Amino acid sequence: MDVPEHMTADPEASEVLRAWTVTEGQVFSVQVERWNDPAAWGMLLADLARHIARSYAESGVRTEPAALQRVIAGFRAELPGGDA
């Protein structure tokens, strides 16, 4: 995946997360130093969930609300004490 062009023009832009899928699950690289408060990561995850749902809707696979509900269900299932 290419870096969006407008990112290179913004001197304040910085990469904070990379994610890969592998046979064993997922591998992540994060820059936790970017924000002092872990709540900022919660905000990032919420923005990411909405972006993913919008992408599913744009592709015609699901509606945005339906896709967002599935993202949230998967998130909850992976948290301690979560349920699908």
C-alpha positions in Angstrom: 0.0 0.0 0.0 1.3 3.4 -1.0 1.6 6.4 1.3 -1.1 8.9 0.3 0.5 11.8 -1.6 -0.8 14.5 0.6 1.0 13.0 3.6 4.4 13.8 2.2 3.4 17.4 1.8 2.5 17.8 5.5 5.5 18.3 7.8 3.4 17.4 10.8 2.3 14.0 9.4 3.7 10.9 11.0 2.9 7.2 10.8 1.6 5.8 14.0 0.4 2.3 13.1 1.2 -0.5 10.7 -0.7 -3.8 10.7 -0.1 -7.1 8.9 -2.0 -10.3 8.7 0.1 -13.5 9.0 -0.6 -17.2 9.4 -0.6 -16.9 13.2 -2.9 -13.8 13.3 -1.8 -10.2 13.1 1.4 -8.3 13.7 1.4 -4.6 14.7 3.9 -1.8 14.9 2.8 1.2 16.9 4.3 4.6 17.9 2.8 4.9 21.3 5.1 7.9 21.9 2.9 10.0 19.6 0.2 10.6 22.3 0.6 10.6 26.1 -3.0 9.6 26.8 -4.0 6.1 25.6 -7.5 7.5 25.0 -6.1 9.0 21.8 -5.7 5.5 20.6 -9.3 4.8 21.3 -10.2 7.8 19.2 -8.0 6.5 16.4 -9.6 3.1 16.6 -13.1 4.7 16.4 -12.1 6.8 13.4 -10.6 3.7 11.8 -13.8 1.7 12.4 -15.9 4.4 10.7 -13.4 4.5 7.8 -13.6 0.7 7.3 -17.4 0.8 7.5 -17.5 3.6 4.9 -15.2 1.6 2.6 -17.5 -1.5 2.8 -20.4 0.7 2.0 -18.6 2.3 -1.0 -17.8 -1.1 -2.3 -21.4 -2.1 -2.1 -20.7 -5.1 0.2 -22.7 -3.8 3.2 -24.4 -0.7 4.3 -22.2 1.6 6.5 -24.2 1.0 9.7 -24.2 -2.8 9.1 -20.5 -2.8 8.5 -19.8 -0.7 11.5 -21.9 -3.0 13.7 -19.8 -6.0 12.5 -16.6 -4.1 13.2 -17.8 -3.3 16.7 -18.9 -7.0 17.2 -15.4 -8.2 16.2 -13.8 -5.6 18.5 -15.8 -6.7 21.5 -15.2 -10.4 20.8 -11.4 -9.8 21.0 -11.5 -7.8 24.3 -11.2 -9.6 27.6 -14.6 -10.8 28.7 -15.9 -10.0 25.2 -18.7 -11.9 23.4 -19.5 -12.2 19.7 
